[in-house]
């Protein structure tokens, strides 16, 4: 390689040195620019990772909000179903409540002489209540059957109060005062 350089003239050697210096300067320039770009790349990559993390958190919050909204929608549908199925609708539907009571009494085998209706209206709520008072005379088996029928009935008729008036016949005959509560939606 030295022999090759010895064949060159002094001006050619200067040009070659200049070209080498220019090559080295260009190489250093590219190296410095490349390091800057590398730092810029890692900075952008770090920012991208941070934004991906924020995006993931936002998507999780959105999914939770969507699930919460779906639960609220389901609860609204449940409330509508409750209103349609389980409540009596307004004062016009009270006749249906009386028919349902007759059906319950017949199914349980209970005979009642008189039913007393007490209407209580709530000024704050849309749901009003009717207390149905009556005297029950019968055996424990009939009382149990009556309670089962009331419990299984699809409308909101609930046993609110039971008062034992008298127990006769060595406990085989019960005389009770029963209060049923019926609920209806005011319209």
HUHUQUI-V980077 format. One record per residue. N is the residue number from 1. SS is DSSP state (alpha for helix, beta for strand, coil for the rest). PHI is phi in whole degrees, 0 to 359 (none if undefined). OMEGA is omega in radians with two decimals (NA if undefined). Layout:
# HUHUQUI-V980077
n = {N	N}
ss = {SS	SS}
phi = {PHI	PHI}
omega = {OMEGA	OMEGA}
This chain:
# HUHUQUI-V980077
n = {1	2	3	4	5	6	7	8	9	10	11	12	13	14	15	16	17	18	19	20	21	22	23	24	25	26	27	28	29	30	31	32	33	34	35	36	37	38	39	40	41	42	43	44	45	46	47	48	49	50	51	52	53	54	55	56	57	58	59	60	61	62	63	64	65	66	67	68	69	70	71	72	73	74	75	76	77	78	79	80	81	82	83	84	85	86	87	88	89	90	91	92	93	94	95	96	97	98	99	100	101	102	103	104	105	106	107	108	109	110	111	112	113	114	115	116	117	118	119	120	121	122	123	124	125	126	127	128	129	130	131	132	133	134	135	136	137	138	139	140	141	142	143	144	145	146	147	148	149	150	151	152	153	154	155	156	157	158	159	160	161	162	163	164	165	166	167	168	169	170	171	172	173	174	175	176	177	178	179	180	181	182	183	184	185	186	187}
ss = {coil	alpha	alpha	alpha	alpha	alpha	coil	coil	coil	alpha	alpha	alpha	alpha	alpha	alpha	alpha	alpha	alpha	alpha	alpha	alpha	alpha	alpha	alpha	alpha	alpha	alpha	alpha	alpha	alpha	alpha	alpha	alpha	alpha	alpha	alpha	alpha	alpha	alpha	alpha	alpha	alpha	alpha	alpha	alpha	alpha	alpha	alpha	alpha	alpha	alpha	alpha	alpha	alpha	alpha	alpha	alpha	alpha	alpha	alpha	alpha	alpha	alpha	alpha	alpha	alpha	alpha	alpha	alpha	alpha	alpha	alpha	alpha	alpha	alpha	alpha	alpha	alpha	alpha	alpha	alpha	alpha	alpha	alpha	alpha	coil	coil	beta	beta	coil	alpha	alpha	alpha	alpha	alpha	alpha	alpha	alpha	alpha	alpha	alpha	alpha	alpha	alpha	alpha	alpha	alpha	alpha	coil	coil	coil	coil	coil	coil	coil	beta	beta	beta	beta	beta	coil	coil	coil	coil	coil	coil	beta	beta	beta	beta	beta	beta	beta	beta	beta	beta	beta	beta	coil	alpha	alpha	alpha	alpha	alpha	alpha	alpha	alpha	alpha	alpha	alpha	alpha	alpha	coil	coil	coil	coil	beta	beta	beta	beta	beta	beta	beta	beta	beta	beta	beta	beta	coil	coil	coil	coil	beta	beta	beta	beta	beta	beta	beta	beta	beta	beta	beta	beta	beta	coil	coil}
phi = {none	293	296	293	288	290	283	277	278	298	291	290	296	296	297	295	297	298	294	296	295	297	297	295	297	297	296	296	300	296	294	294	298	297	296	297	294	296	299	297	299	293	296	295	295	297	296	297	297	297	291	296	296	297	299	298	297	294	296	296	297	295	295	295	296	295	295	297	298	297	295	295	299	296	292	297	294	297	296	297	296	300	298	287	266	259	263	281	256	70	294	294	272	293	299	296	297	296	295	296	297	299	296	297	298	293	294	275	79	256	247	237	283	214	249	248	255	243	267	234	254	259	282	270	257	274	262	249	231	237	264	249	257	200	261	248	229	172	273	296	297	293	299	298	297	299	296	296	295	297	295	276	295	288	272	282	240	231	284	260	204	228	247	276	274	198	237	234	63	56	87	274	243	250	242	232	253	246	239	258	245	245	242	221	268	286	241}
omega = {3.11	3.14	3.14	3.13	3.14	3.11	-3.10	3.08	-3.10	-3.13	3.11	3.11	3.12	3.12	3.14	3.08	3.12	3.13	3.11	3.13	3.11	3.11	-3.14	3.12	3.10	3.13	3.09	3.12	3.13	3.13	3.13	3.11	-3.14	3.10	3.10	3.12	3.13	3.09	3.12	3.11	-3.13	3.08	3.11	3.12	3.10	3.11	3.11	3.12	3.12	3.14	3.07	3.11	3.10	3.11	3.12	3.12	3.13	3.12	3.10	3.11	3.13	3.13	3.10	3.12	3.12	3.11	3.10	3.11	3.12	3.10	3.10	3.11	3.12	3.13	3.07	3.10	3.09	3.13	3.10	3.12	3.09	-3.12	-3.10	-2.97	-2.92	-3.14	2.95	-3.02	3.01	-3.12	3.13	-3.09	3.13	3.04	3.09	3.10	3.11	3.10	3.10	3.10	3.09	3.13	3.13	-3.13	-3.13	-3.13	-3.12	-3.12	-3.13	3.04	-3.10	-3.12	-3.07	3.04	3.11	-3.10	3.06	-3.12	3.04	-3.09	3.09	-3.14	-3.07	-3.04	3.08	-3.09	3.11	-3.03	3.04	3.02	3.13	-3.12	3.04	3.09	3.14	3.03	-3.13	-3.11	3.11	-3.14	3.12	3.10	3.13	3.12	3.12	-3.14	3.10	-3.12	3.12	-3.12	-3.10	-3.07	-3.01	-3.14	3.14	2.95	-3.04	3.06	-3.09	-3.06	3.04	3.07	3.08	3.14	-3.09	3.04	-3.08	3.05	-3.14	3.08	-3.12	3.11	3.13	3.00	-3.03	2.93	-3.05	3.05	3.03	3.09	3.06	-3.09	3.12	-3.12	3.12	-3.13	NA}
